[in-house]
Each structure stands twice: as structure tokens, then as C-alpha cells.
């Protein structure tokens, strides 16, 4: 479930990198020194990679792990977020502890909007839930 959550709600929407040498992207050669900014948010919503990209489908990654270059919620390569492994471990541990003891329901049926807080994306209304059963 955490992989699909991070696909739809990456912590940061975009990363920027300076090319230290020329690179070909999509048939175009970009010179060294230019800035490139892959958009994580858009990569994670490519229908050719993720059928029904707007749907939350936790089973999406059960048979195949997320792709190295198509699932990048923490950036990628040598500049990948230093805390990525810990964040994923913490997310799984917290969710496992909560869902093993209780069942949660959203307070509203409205979709939770996304808003920016500094450079990160956060839930727009705080993701309010209620305990459905314990």
C-alpha cells in the first residue's frame, strides 16, 4: 500500500538537476550546464506505465515491484533522498500498527486536496479520519 500511496502522493512534486555532461532525453541532446527538472507527479501518472493512473490501486505492485525510473517519490540516482529508506520503514510500521488494531474511515467522501508546504506536498485539509472499529 505504501508504494501506491507514494506514487499518487509523492513527498515532492519535482526535482531539479544540473547536467555535468551532455545527455540525450527524448531524442534531444541537452548540453552540460543546463538544468533539467523531472516532474515526479507527472511521471507517476503516465497511463502507459500505470493503467488508470488516477486510481488508488494498492495491489498494483503486488506482482511487480515499482520501476527504478518510473517510481521516484524520493528522487533518484545518487541524489535520492537520504531519508527515503527510513521514511518507508516508518510508514509501513505506523500503518501496520494502526491497521492491526483499528479500522479507519474518512470523515468526508470528498477527495483530499493536495497543497504545497515549502517544497513538499501535504494533505490540504489534514486528512481527517474517524475510528470505525477497534
Secondary structure, DSSP 8 states (H G I E B T S, - for coil): -HHHHHHHS-S-SB--EE-SS-EEETTEEE-TT-EE--BHHHHTT-TTTSSSTTS--GGGGSSS---TTT--TT--GGGS-TTHHHHHHHHHHHHHHHHHH-EEEES-SS---EEEETTEEEESS---EEEEE-
